Amino acid sequence: MRCQFCGWDNPNGKTTCEKCNKPLTWGAQGDGVLAEGHDRPTALHPEGCFNPKATVRESVAGGVSETVREELCPKCGYPLDNGECAACGYSSVKAETPVVAAQAHRASELRKTVRPIRKGDKEGVFTLTPISEETGEPEGTSIGYEGNEVALCRDNTDPKNPTITSSEQACITFENGVWGIVDRSEYKTTFVQAAREVELRSGDLILLGNQLYRFEL
């Protein structure tokens, strides 16, 4: 039987509401005085007494009995109608405010995993400046890069140059304060001009003029 005061569904045979302890009928209570009504649902009981999120009632349709679960208002405990409470005006379907949406976005960003950098290490920063083969002077705008491992390709160097691999031409790394480069091109077309003494290792390639040599130990 549904309580006329708070809307709580009670088992058959109950004379008082399990939730608000009000009589389940308008009949006399003890000394013949009508039960005192109230204009809104009672407050929720402490946790463990009742489930504030749902109540179960029996519904019979076409001779078939089924259990129907109803959502209750988290503020006053009154049954919700399409997510809205007729007693206190609560709505569970109201759109998020811009502040709430921004806070949710920031929380999502904080949950993303990033590549770990050892304490004391710095993020590498470098630039690449196009140089003319004829004059040796800059012939374009310098390109800035940031990261301890940067993959170079046609898109992030010179999009109009078909001799640079479109997938991955080379990889520049920065580790323990030391810069390095590794060729990743299909036709092995990444070279470094030796402007200072460079450590050679077995398998390194050396371009002398237009002749390529393999250095081996």
Secondary structure as GFF3:
##gff-version 3
##sequence-region A 1 217
A	DSSP	beta_strand	28	29	.	.	.	ID=ss1
A	DSSP	beta_strand	33	34	.	.	.	ID=ss2
A	DSSP	beta_strand	54	61	.	.	.	ID=ss3
A	DSSP	beta_strand	64	71	.	.	.	ID=ss4
A	DSSP	alpha_helix	98	110	.	.	.	ID=ss5
A	DSSP	beta_strand	125	128	.	.	.	ID=ss6
A	DSSP	beta_strand	143	146	.	.	.	ID=ss7
A	DSSP	beta_strand	149	152	.	.	.	ID=ss8
A	DSSP	beta_strand	170	175	.	.	.	ID=ss9
A	DSSP	beta_strand	178	183	.	.	.	ID=ss10
A	DSSP	beta_strand	204	208	.	.	.	ID=ss11
A	DSSP	beta_strand	211	215	.	.	.	ID=ss12
###
